[in-house]
């Protein structure tokens, strides 16, 4: 596990709206000490898909950091694809609401915004 302090760069930055939504999700869980795990996996219409889950474990090599009161965990393979990514959440309307990933290193993204092709 690699703990990141605020002076180091973090792979994914959560917006205030995303933090609020993660807090809501955590509050609905019976387990304590859950972490917000984000990552990527192969698949989706553009090559890599974003993943997120609530997890109570940290694995060897994970990057762990705190954003406000949310403990964020990113595996080392995903971290290189999630550098400078911003994760937002919106309930603006039914068609465009939900999670929104902004990835400056995506050469191409799918229409629904859940997968991407890295530019490197």
C-alpha positions in Angstrom: 0.0 0.0 0.0 1.3 3.4 -0.9 -0.3 6.2 1.0 -0.4 9.5 -0.8 -0.4 12.8 1.1 -2.0 16.0 -0.2 1.3 17.4 -1.5 1.6 14.4 -3.9 -0.5 14.1 -7.0 -3.5 11.8 -6.8 -4.7 9.6 -9.7 -8.4 10.6 -9.4 -9.9 13.8 -8.0 -13.5 13.7 -6.8 -15.7 16.8 -7.2 -17.8 18.0 -4.2 -20.8 16.4 -5.9 -19.0 13.0 -6.2 -17.9 13.2 -2.6 -21.4 13.8 -1.5 -22.7 10.9 -3.6 -20.0 8.5 -2.2 -20.9 9.6 1.3 -24.5 8.6 0.6 -23.5 5.2 -0.8 -21.2 4.6 2.2 -24.0 5.6 4.6 -26.3 2.9 3.1 -23.8 0.1 3.9 -23.8 -2.0 7.0 -20.0 -2.5 6.9 -17.7 0.1 8.6 -14.4 1.3 7.2 -15.3 0.9 3.5 -13.1 2.6 1.0 -14.0 3.9 -2.5 -12.0 1.9 -5.0 -11.7 3.2 -8.5 -9.9 1.6 -11.4 -10.0 0.5 -15.0 -10.4 -2.9 -16.7 -10.2 -4.1 -20.2 -13.5 -3.9 -22.1 -16.2 -1.5 -23.1 -16.6 0.0 -26.6 -13.4 2.0 -26.4 -10.9 -0.4 -24.9 -10.8 0.3 -21.2 -13.8 0.7 -18.8 -13.9 2.7 -15.6 -14.7 0.7 -12.4 -15.7 1.7 -8.9 -16.8 -0.2 -5.9 -16.9 0.1 -2.1 -14.2 -2.2 -0.7 -13.0 -2.9 2.8 -9.5 -4.2 1.8 -6.3 -2.7 0.5 -4.0 -4.8 -1.6 -0.3 -4.7 -1.9 0.8 -1.8 -4.0 -2.5 0.1 -3.9 -2.4 3.8 -3.8 -4.5 5.0 -0.9 -5.4 8.7 -0.2 -8.0 10.7 1.6 -10.2 13.3 -0.1 -12.1 15.0 2.5 -13.4 12.1 4.5 -13.5 9.6 1.7 -10.7 7.0 1.5 -9.9 6.4 -2.2 -8.0 3.3 -3.3 -6.5 2.8 -6.8 -4.6 -0.2 -7.9 -1.2 0.6 -9.4 -2.1 -0.6 -13.0 -5.2 1.6 -13.1 -3.3 4.6 -11.6 -1.4 5.2 -14.8 -4.6 5.4 -16.8 -6.4 7.5 -14.2 -3.8 10.2 -13.8 -5.4 13.7 -13.7 -8.9 12.2 -14.0 -11.8 14.1 -12.4 -14.9 12.1 -11.3 -18.1 14.0 -10.9 -21.7 13.1 -10.1 -24.8 14.9 -11.3 -28.6 14.4 -11.2 -29.1 17.2 -13.7 -31.7 15.2 -15.6 -32.6 11.5 -16.2 -30.7 11.3 -19.5 -27.4 12.9 -18.6 -27.3 12.3 -14.9 -25.0 10.0 -13.0 -21.2 9.6 -12.8 -19.1 11.6 -15.2 -15.4 10.8 -15.8 -13.3 13.6 -17.3 -10.0 12.1 -18.5 -7.5 14.5 -20.2 -5.5 11.4 -21.4 -8.3 9.7 -23.3 -7.8 9.7 -27.0 -11.3 8.6 -27.5 -14.4 7.9 -25.2 -17.6 6.1 -25.8 -20.9 7.9 -26.0 -22.0 6.9 -22.6 -18.7 8.0 -21.0 -17.9 4.7 -19.3 -15.1 3.5 -21.5 -12.1 5.1 -23.2 -9.0 4.6 -25.3 -5.8 5.9 -23.6 -3.7 8.4 -25.5 -0.5 6.7 -24.4 
